[in-house]
Amino acid sequence: MTTVRQRRVGKGTEVAEDQPSEEKNAKPDGRILTDHTGGKLWNILSITIGGIVAISLGLLTSVYVATLHENDLWFSNIKEVEREISFRTECGLYYSYYKQMIQAASIQQGLHGLVYDNKTESVRTINILERMNVYQEVFLSILYRILPIQQYLEPVYFYIYTLFGLQAVYVIALYVTSWLLSGTWLSGLLAACWYITNRIDTTRVEFTIPLRENWALPFFAVQIAAITYLLRTHLQPVQERLTLIAVFISTFLFSLTWQFNQFMMLIQALALFILDCFDMLPTAKVTWLYIIQISGLLLVCVLQFFNSMILGSLLISFNASVLIARTIQKNLKKGGLLNRLGKLILHVLLVLCLTLLINKFIKKILNLESDEHIFKFLKAKFGFGATRDFDANLYLCEEAFGLLPLNTFSRLSDTLLFYVYVFVLFLMTVAAVIVAFRNLSGSNQVQFMEKIEECTVTLKPDTAYNLIHTVLFGCLALSTMRMKYLWTSHMCVFASFGLCSTEVWKLILKCIHLYTSQRFWPGIMDELSELREFYDPDTVELMYWIKSNTPNTAVFAGSMQLLAGVKLCTGRTLTNHPHYEDKNLRERTKQIYQIYAKRSPEDVYRILRSFGTEYVILEDSICYERRHSRGCRLRDLLDIANGHIMDGLGENEPDLKPSLYPRFCEEIKKNLPSYTIHFTRVFQNKTFHVYKLAKHK
């Protein structure tokens, strides 16, 4: 079992926006400030200071998380195999491809090994570049090979320092977004500080380094910053074109580095759709953003050898449906309130129907089933009928896919972030409702709405987008804890932007500054000074045994999480792994997991041999699991899927029957003849039991 043990001794200024505040206040020659030259120099100085602060905070964040990682694991002192074991579950799988590319005789040979991989899934040859988002590992490995740094920097450090470096990009992007929204870099400073002081809820990069989201979220933040700038009014054509290029590049990189890209961008597309329906964004810019999303995703599809899951994504179907529906309903934004509402309802229904039809058609043509487990999970999660589907229950029983815990809000409130966020969200939502009603009302209501506008906040397009963005991603985070990092980082941006409006800033800045510094600075310093050490002797012993006592071509079966580490540390062939976005692999994993079910030794042997298995690893932590409650333990999920009564006290569904056989992972340890004829124990420690399968004719 893995543990982390105690180590043994051996005032800024505001930036004027690039658009004029009001036309009526501008002189014919465009000069707003009395002293134009002095004002321009002051703006340049402010931008320079703000930029330096942004870069400094980004670099400090990178150093901070790198220091926490070193302090937590004593990474520089532990063995190579321990470093690799610290990359848990799918993290280890992704890092193994970087290691594979580094160790290949040439770049061409390394790429060939990824395109024609026969070690990740036994008795199958798969294209890793098609199935998984690992182009970042490919790029990084090539960069490491061609740069003259091999003598000074180990491959693993080049890898983790790159990820920590991306945190600098992430923080700078959040800083810039807040700056753009508020017009002052003080807002960006506050956003960055909140991101750091709420680190537990804004990032997990220091202990899940190779996770896909740690590659993707910095690019997503850059994309949001670029969209925020794009939606400003009075941009010059050159500025608009350059910003569109920035949006496309960041969208493409985000899509390339994370398999969940299509779902995140679907939420983004929904935000654009809602705002466009209420005339709160320029339609031309929204159209460009739809096109950029589609083109970015299609380019990734090409690079991933025409991955069918991308072609069948809801995002492509939705964006195409919106563009088609717009063409059909040309007078959507004309008429009075009731007329507009009627058209709007029809428009939404038309887009929804077209999306479902196009998506169904594409999936039928491509015979696509790779993402069906996601929809089964969503159906079960939101109560649309109970399910015994193994894959859906596997997600439902994981804490990361459950509801956001209430203690999250308690932690966010400790820094005052949540209080400020809710206050700003309420004000902006009221403003958005008023603006939306005005836009739908038409000319009959103009005078009435002008009176209302005198006592409310004007909602600019960039503010409107960030408002809907934070609301939709907030709903996602509340429903699925794993996705909270998309919301909490943007929460820092949105709260700091609202707080830095002139009126509120004067009243609260000093209080917030003193409160945050006095309370959280000692905590940050304590984190940096606490020294611990990675400690997992059982897994280390297992990996050394595998490397020393099994042939390089040996095929191993076991849990997804452990096998990712087996591939990374030993290079042996696997029967299954944690990258779950493939129907055949999901079915294969369910079959392999019968080692923890109530099945006969003959059945388990037959299943394992059908996948070419030579060794099977049993884990006591799974066989006798206590982490989950009854009904969510892996053995319970298997019993339910197999129609068997679960172990222990508690109710069972009436149609579940007792199994004819005892639990395999328990019974095999008794060395009964019916088991030893098929399985021979070749390794054992406190955590793992390895059995070699007999080769019957």
N, C-alpha and C positions, 0 to 999 in steps of 0.2 A: 504493500500500500504506500502511496506517495504521501510524504509529509514535508512541510517546510519547518525546520527546527532552528533554534538559536545557534549561531555560528560558534564553533569551538575556537579557543584561543590558539594558536601555533605561531505744474498746472498747464495743461495744454491749451491750445487755441482752436477756434472753430475754422472749418474749411468751407468756404462758400461753394454751393452747388454750381454745377456748370450751366444750369438753366437760370434765366432771370426769374425773380420771385413773382412779379406781376407785371403784365405789359404796361399797365397804366402808370407804374412807377419808373419805367425805363425812359431815358432820354432818346431822341431820334438817332443819335450816333451810337446808342448801345451802352453809353457810359453810365454806371450806376453809382460807383463810389466817387466822392468829391475829388479825392486825390487818386487818380487812376493808377499812376506809377507806384505810389506807396502801397495802395491796396493790392496790386499785383505782386509786389515783393513780399508783402505780409502773407499772402496766400501761398507763395512758393516756400517761404520759411515754415509755415504751418504744415504744409504737405510733407516737407522734408523731415521735420521733427516727428510727425505722425508715422511716416514710413520707417524711420529708424526705430521708433518704439515698437512698431508691428514686427519688424524683423528680429529685434532683440527678444521680444516675448516669445516668438516662435522658436528661436534657438534655445531659449531657457526652458521651454516646455520639453523639447527634445532631450536636453541634458537631464531634466528632472525625471522623465519616465525611464531613460536609460539607467540612471542611478538607482531608481527603485527596483528595476529588474536585476541589476547586479547585486544590490543589497539583499534582495529576497532569495536569490538562488546561489549566490557566490559563484556566478556563472564563469568567471575567469579562472576559478580554482578547481572546478569539478571536471571529471573525465569527459572525453568526447561522447561516449555512449550516454552518460547522464545528461549532457546538454541536449542530445537528440531525444531522449525520453521526455525531457521537459516540454517538448512540442507535442502536446497531447492530442489524441483523436485525429480529426481531419487536418489539424495543423502539421502533424508529423507526416501525413500523406503528401501534402503540398510541398513541404520542405524536401521530401525525398526526391522529387523531380529536379529540384535545384541541385541537389547533391549528385544526382545521376548525370545531369548535364556537365557539372564540374569534372566528374571522374571519367567522362567519355574520352576516347582517344582523340576525337576531333569534334568540332561543332556539328558537322554534317552527320557524324555517327550518333551524336547525342540526340539530334532532331529525329533521326531515323528510329532510334529506340523509343521515342515518345509516340511517334505516329504508328509504329507497329509494336505495341507493348503487349507482352504475353506473361508478365510477372504480377501485374496488379490484380487480374482475375484469372484464376487457373482455367485451363482448357479453353481459353478464349483469347483472341488477339483483338485489342481495342486501340482506338486512336485517342490518346490522352488529350491532345490539343482540341479534339472535337468534344469530348465528354466533359472536360473540366476547364475552369478558367485559370490556366497556369502560364499564360504568356508573360506575366511579370517575372516568374521564376526563370523562364527561358531568356528573357532580356537581361536579367540581372546576372545570370551565369555567363552569358556571352560577354557582358561588360567586365566581369571579373577576370575572364580569360585574356581579354585584349589589353586591359590596363596593367601597367607595371607595378602592381601592388601585392603580388603573391608573397613576396618575401617579408612584407611588413604587416599584412592583415590576413587572418584566417578567413576562409569562405563563410563560416557561420557569422563572424562579426560583420563582414561586408553586408550580409543579408539583414541582420537585425538592426544595424546602424541605418540602413536604408529605410526600414520601416519607422524607426524612431525619427529619422529626418523628415519623413512624410507628415509627422505630427506638427512639425514647424509649418509646413504648407497648410495644414488643417487650421491651425490657430490663426495664421495670417489671413486666410480666407474668411474666417468668422469675424475677425477684427475689421476687415475691409467692408464686409456686408453691413455690419452695424454702423460703421463710419458713413457709408453711402446713404443709409436710411436716415440717420440723424443729422448729418452734415458736420459732425465734430468727431475728431479722433479720440476724444475722451470716452465716447461711447464704445469704440473698439477696445480701448484699454480695459474698460469695465467688463466687456464681454469675455475677453481673454482671461482676466482674473477670475471671473466666475467659472469659466471652463476648467481652470486649474484647481480652484478650491473645491469644486464639485467633481473631482476626477473619478471617484468611485462610480458615479452615475453618468459620466460623459464619455468615458473611454475604458477599454480593458486591454489596451495594446500591450501593456507591460507583462501580461501573463498569457496572452493568446496571440503572440506576435504574427505568425503566418496566416491567421484567419483572414478570409477574403475581405471582410468589411474593413479591416485595418488598411488594406490597399485602396479600397474603393471610396470610403467616406471623405478622405481629403479631396479627391477629384469632384465628389458630389458637392462639397462646400464651395469649391472654386466655381462650379457651374451655377450654384445659387447666387454667388457674388456677381457673376457675369450677367445672369438674368436680371438681377436687381438693377445693375447699371443700364442694361438694354431697355428696361421699362421706364427709364427717366425720359422726360419730355425734352424737346428741342435738341436732340443729338444731331451732330453733323453727319452727313452720309458716310464719311470715312470712319467716324467713330462707331457708327452703327454696324458697318461691315466688319470692322475689326472685332467688335464685341460678339457678333454672330459667329465668327471664326473661333473665338475663345469658348463660346457656349458649345459649339460642335466638338472641339477637341476634348474639353472636359467631360462632355456627355459620352463620347466614344471611349475615353479611358475608364470612366466609371463603369460603363457597360462591359468593357473587356475584362475587368478585374473581379467581378462578383456575379455569381450565378443568379442572385435574386434581383438583378438590375431591372428586369422587365416589370416586376411588381412595384418597385419603388418609383419608377418613371410613370407607371400607370396612375399612381396616386398623384404625381405631379401633373400629369395630363388632366386628371379630374379637376385639380385646382384651376388650371388654365380654362377648362371648359366652363366651370361655374362662374368665374369672373367674366369671361367673354359673354356668357348669357345675360349677365346683368350690366353690360356695357362698362365694365370697370377697367378693361385693358384694351389697348389698340388692337383691332382684329388682325391687321396685317402682321404685327409682331407675334401674335399668338399663332398665326398660320405658320410662320417661320419656325417657331419652336416645335410645333407638331412635326413639321418636315424634318427638322434636325433630329428629333427623337427617333423617327422611323429610319432615317438614313444612317444614324450612328449604330442602331441595333442591327440593321442589315449588313453594315460593314463588319461588325463583329461576327455575324452569321457566316459571312464569307471566310473570315479568318479561322472560324471554328468548323471549317469544312462543311458548311451548310447544315449546321445543327438544327434539327427539325423542331426542337423545343422552342427555339427563338422564332422561327417562322410561324409557329402556332400560338405565339404569345397573345394575350388579351390586349397588350399595348398597341401592337400593329393593327389589330382589328378595330380597336376603339378609335385610334387616330384617323384611320382610313374612313371609318363611319362618320366621324365629325365632319371631315372635309366633303364627303358625299352629301350629307344632310344639309350642309350649308349651301351647296349648289342647288339642291331641290327647293329649299326654303329661302328664296332670295330676299323677301321682304320681312324677315324675322324681326328686325329692330325698328319697325314703323308701327304707329298707331297709339291708342290710349292704353290705360292701365289694364283693363279687362281684356282688350284685344291682344296686348303683348303677353299677358299671362297665359291666354289660350294657346297662342303660337309657341310659347316657351314649353308648355306641357307637351304639345305635339312633337316639338323638336327633341325633347329628352326621350320620349317614347320611341321616336324614329331612330335616334342614335343607339339606344339600348337594343332595339330589335336588329338593326343592321350589324351591331357588334357581335351579337350571339350568332346570327346567320353566317357572317363572314368567318368567325372563329370555328364554328361547327364545320363549315365547308372545308377550310384549310386542314383541320384535324382529320376529317374523313379522307381527303385526298392523300395526306401524308401518313395515314394510319398512326397518328401520334397518341401515345399514352404515357409519355415520360412524366407529365406533370399531374396525372390523375390523383396521386397521393396527396397533393396540396389541397385539391378541392374536396377530397374525402375528409381531410383534417379540418378544413373550414366548416364543412357541413356538420361534423360532429361537435366542433368547438362551440358553435353558435346555436346548438340545440335543435337542429333539423333532423331529429331522429337519432336513436342510439345506434352505435356501430360496433361490430366485432372485428372490423378490419384491423389486422395486426399493425400495418404501417401507420394508420391514423392514430391508433392507441399509443404507439411508440412515441409519437409527437405529443399527444395530449398529456401523457404522464411525465413529460420532461418539464421541469420548473421553468426553463427558459422560454417555453411556448405557452406558459400560463399567463394569467392576468398580472398586471404590474403590481407588485406588493405595495401596501400602504406606507411601509417605512421609507420608501423612496421619497415620498413627499415630505416626510419628516426631515430627512437629510437635506433635501433641497431648501427647506424652510430655514434650516440652521444658518444658511448663508444669506437669508432674506431673498434669494433668487425666486422662489416659488411665489412668495407674497407679491413681489413686484410684477412678476409675469402675469399673475391672475388679474391684477389691477390694470395693467396695460392692455391685456387681452380683452377685458370688459369694455374699456373705453374705445378701443379700435373696432370691436364688434358692433357697438352702438353706432359708431360713425359709418361702418360698412352697411348696416341695415338702412340707415337714412339715405346714403348715397344710392344704394340699390333701388330703394323705393322711388327716389327722385328720377333715376334713369328710366324706370319702367312707367312712370306716371305720364310722361309726355307733356305737351305744351299747356294743358288745362291746369296742371298743378304747379306750374313754374313759380308763380308768385308766392304760393303757400310754402313751397320748399325753400325759396330764397330767404324767407323769414326764419325758417328752422336753421338754415346754414349759418345764420349770423351767430348762433350760439353753439356751434359744433365744430369738430375738427375736419378739415378737408382731407380726404383720403386719396393720396397719390397712387398711381398704378403700381409702383414698386412696393409701397407699403401694403396695398391691397393683396398683392401676390404673397408677400411674406406672412400676412395674416392668415390667409386660407391655407398656406403651406404648413404653418405651425398647428392649425386646428386639425387638419387631416392626419398629419404625422403624429399628433398627440393622440388621436383616436387609435391609430395603429399601435402606438406604444402602450396605451392602456389595455388593449386586448392581447398583446403579445410582448412579454417582457424583453425578449431578445432584441426587439426593434427599438427599445427605448433610446439607444444611442443616436438614432436619427432625429429624435425629438429634443432630448435634453441639451444637445449642443446648440440647436437652433433656438431653444428657450433662452440661452445665454444672450444670443444676438437680439432677440425680440425684446426681452426685458430691458437690456441695456439701452436699446434704441429709445424705448418709451420713457425710460428714466431720464435720459439726457435731453428731453425737451426742456426748453429754457426755464419754464415756470417751476417744474417739479425739481429740476436739478439744483436750483438755488436753495431749496428747502431741505433736501435729503442728502446731498453729496457728502457733506462732512460727517453726518451720522453713519452712513453706509461705509465710508472709507475707514473710519475709526473702528467700527464694530467688526468689519471683516478682517482688518489687519490684526487687531488685538486678539481676536479669538482663533483665527486659523493659521496665522504665521507660526506659532509654536507647534501646531500639529504637523505642518509641512516639514518643519525642521526635525521633528521627532521621526517622521517617516524616512527622511534622508539619513538619519543617524542609526536607525535600527538595522542591525546586520543579522541576516539569517542564511540558511544554507539548504540547497536542494538535497533531499534524502529519500531514496527509493531503492534500497538494496535488493529487494526481491525481484523487481523488474530488471535491474542491472544484471543480477545473477542469471536470470532467464535469457537475456540477450546474449550474454557471453557464452552460455551453454549452447544456444542455437548456432552461433557462429563457429564454435569449436567442434560440435558433435553432429552436425547435419550437413549434407551436401548442399552446394550452392543452388542446385535445382530443386531442392525440397519444397513441397507445397504444404502450407499451413492453413488450418481452419481455426476459427475462434471468434471472439467478439470484434465488432468493427473497430472499436476504439483501440484495442490492443494490437490488432493486425496492422494498423497504420504505423505504429511504432516498430513492429517487426520488419516491415518493408524498409523503413528509414534506417534502422540500426543494423540490419543483417542483409538486406537485399534479397530475401527469400520471396518466393512466389506466394501470393495470397489467394484465398477463395472468395473473399468479400472485403469491403472497405467502407469508410464513412461517407463517401460522396454518393448521395442517395438518389440523385436525379436520373435514374434509369430503371425502367420497370423490371427488366430481367434481373438486374442486381438486387432489387428489393425482394423479388421472389426467391432468389438464391440465398439472400441473407436470412429470410424466414425459414428456409429449409435447413441452413447451417445451424440456426439457433435451436433446432430440435434437440441438440445436445443438452439443453436445459429444460426440456419438456419431458412428459411421461410417455416415453416411447421405448420399444424393445431394442436391445442391442443390435439385432439384425437390421431393423429399419434404419437406425442411425448409421450403421456401417455402410449400408447400401447408399444412403443419401450422400455421405461424405465421399465415398469412392466415385460416385457419379460426377463429382467435381474435381477428381484427380487428387484428393487429399491424401497426404502421407503422414502428417502429424496433426493432432488436434490439441488445442490448449484450453483447459477448463479453469475457470477462475472462481474461487470460493466466494469472492465478493458479489458475484452474480448468482451462483447456485444457492447461497444462503442470504440473499440480499435483505437488508433491513432499512435501507435509505428511503425507499418509497413505501407508502401504505399498501395494505392488501388491495389487490385489484390493479395496481400500477407497477408491481414488480415484474421484471421481464418474464419470470416463470409463470406469473398469473396471466399475462397477455398471451403467452403461448398456450396455456391451458384453455383459455376462453376461445382462442382461434381454433383449437383442436376439438372443442366441444367437451372438455373435461372439467370436473369440479376443481376449484382452487384449493390450495392448502390452507390450513388454519381455521380459526373460528370466524364465523361470519356467514352472510347469506350468499347463495349462488342462484343464478337464473334457473328456472324450473327445468329447462330442457338440457342442462348440462349433466353429463353422466360420469360416474367414476371411471378412471382409466384402468385398463387391464394390466398395465405395467407400472412399476415404480419410476420415480424420477431418475433419468439416465445419469445426470452428473453426480448424484448421491450414490446410486447403486454400483456404478463402475468402480468405486473405491474399495468395495468389498472383495474384489478379485475373484468373483464367482466364475466358474468355467464357461458359462454362456457369454461372459464378457471377455475373458482372457483369450478366448479363441480368435477374437477379432481385434482386441486392443491390448497393447503391452505398455505398461508405464515405464517411461525412460527418463523422466525428470520430475522432481517434486521439491517444492519449498513451502513456506507458510502461506503463500498466496496462489501459486500456480501448480497445475498438474498437467504434464505433457504425456500424451499417449501416441504410440506409433501404431499405424493401422497395418494389419496383416495383409499380405498380397495373395489372396486366394485366386485360384484359376477359375 
